[in-house]
């Protein structure tokens, strides 16, 4: 294999680690772990899974968080002015759209939210994942549009169906009042979208997938149940009704990421590279 031919120290970063892998996947992962001099995980729970499921020795594993940009903390009311959103309470979710994102559960939560805040606007930001589009076209997005129509909330949902530059994405996030991560898959151990929402100081409602649970435990986000629109709506309404609580979570989210900005993460990688090389 390629890794066996490499005559240099190998450092492997694992973005995804399966807790219950198929036999072939486990065989491949076992070989990757055996041939790696060091393995980097993006969430602390990843180290635990490697030890318990793959019998990886702890000294071989390092935790380096998923990085994020360093942006100023800006109130949503300020950021909305440039996006013509001043008169809306903005919810958002962003990322490449696919069935594994659980956006339908967030949409189903909206009628109860609209009852208490008729000016709410849920932004679904991002284009369909290229691999999804290749195999099923825009059928998932169309199912979401149909759901919005069936629920009669066309004025409360907007699809931003394009890839945004980092600058434009951050502007939308800064204009967001509450960010929703409705992922239905508990096993996800890394979420770049979560880090972006945190670093812009958002009040976050998220399902407790593995990476999110760490963040919930540190008080930087609020958890909701998997595949449960009622649970989502309850958490969102709490932020709407209790502005002081919302502001506390915004501050906690922003503070949580201060050591995770890209220059700090890059330096941690550099230090591990030097250690591996014995320098």
NORSULGI-V170718 format. One record per backbone hydrogen bond with DSSP energy under -1.0 kcal/mol. NH is the residue of the N-H (numbers start at 1). CO is the residue of the C=O. E is the energy in kcal/mol with one decimal. If there is no record, write none. Layout:
# NORSULGI-V170718
nh=<NH/NH>
co=<CO/CO>
e=<E/E>
This chain:
# NORSULGI-V170718
nh=<5/6/12/14/26/27/28/29/30/31/32/33/34/35/37/38/39/40/41/46/48/49/50/51/52/53/56/60/61/62/64/68/79/80/83/85/88/89/91/92/93/95/97/101/102/105/106/107/108/110/113/114/115/117/120/121/122/123/124/125/126/129/133/134/135/136/137/139/142/143/144/145/146/147/148/149/150/151/153/156/158/160/161/162/169/170/171/172/173/174/175/176/177/178/179/180/181/188/195/196/197/198/199/200/201/202/205/206/207/209/210/211/213/214/215/216/217/218/219/220/222/224/232/233/234/235/236/237/238/239/240/241/242/246/247/248/249/250/251/252/253/254/255/256/258/260/262/265/266/267/268/269/270/271/272/273/274/275/276/277/278/279>
co=<1/2/38/40/22/23/24/25/26/27/28/29/30/31/10/10/60/12/62/43/44/45/46/47/48/49/50/57/58/39/41/260/75/76/80/80/85/119/121/178/123/125/127/98/99/102/102/103/104/107/109/110/111/113/117/89/156/91/158/93/160/97/129/130/131/132/133/136/138/139/140/141/142/143/144/145/146/147/148/153/122/124/159/160/165/166/167/168/169/170/171/173/90/90/203/92/205/185/191/192/193/194/195/196/198/197/179/222/181/207/186/188/209/210/211/212/213/214/216/215/204/206/228/229/230/231/232/233/234/235/236/237/238/242/243/244/245/246/247/248/249/250/251/252/255/257/68/261/262/263/264/265/266/267/268/269/270/271/272/273/275/274>
e=<-1.3/-1.1/-2.5/-2.8/-2.5/-2.3/-2.2/-2.5/-2.9/-1.7/-2.3/-2.8/-2.2/-2.3/-2.4/-1.6/-2.8/-3.2/-2.7/-1.6/-1.1/-2.2/-2.3/-1.8/-2.5/-3.0/-2.3/-2.0/-1.7/-2.8/-2.4/-1.2/-1.8/-2.2/-1.6/-2.0/-2.0/-1.1/-2.9/-1.4/-2.1/-1.8/-2.4/-1.8/-1.0/-1.3/-1.0/-2.4/-2.3/-1.4/-1.0/-3.3/-1.5/-2.0/-2.0/-2.7/-3.2/-3.0/-2.5/-3.1/-2.8/-2.4/-2.8/-2.0/-1.4/-3.0/-1.5/-1.6/-2.7/-2.0/-1.8/-2.4/-2.6/-1.9/-2.3/-2.1/-2.8/-2.1/-2.0/-2.1/-2.7/-2.5/-1.1/-1.9/-2.7/-2.4/-1.8/-2.1/-2.4/-2.9/-1.4/-1.5/-2.8/-1.9/-2.4/-2.7/-2.9/-1.1/-1.5/-2.2/-2.2/-2.5/-2.7/-1.1/-1.9/-1.6/-2.9/-2.7/-2.2/-1.5/-2.5/-1.9/-2.7/-1.1/-1.2/-3.0/-2.6/-1.0/-1.9/-2.2/-2.8/-2.0/-1.9/-2.7/-2.2/-1.8/-2.5/-2.7/-1.7/-1.6/-2.0/-2.8/-2.0/-2.1/-2.5/-1.7/-2.2/-2.1/-2.1/-2.4/-2.7/-2.2/-2.6/-2.1/-1.3/-2.0/-2.1/-2.0/-3.0/-1.9/-1.7/-2.0/-2.5/-2.4/-1.9/-2.5/-2.3/-2.1/-2.5/-1.9/-1.2/-2.7>
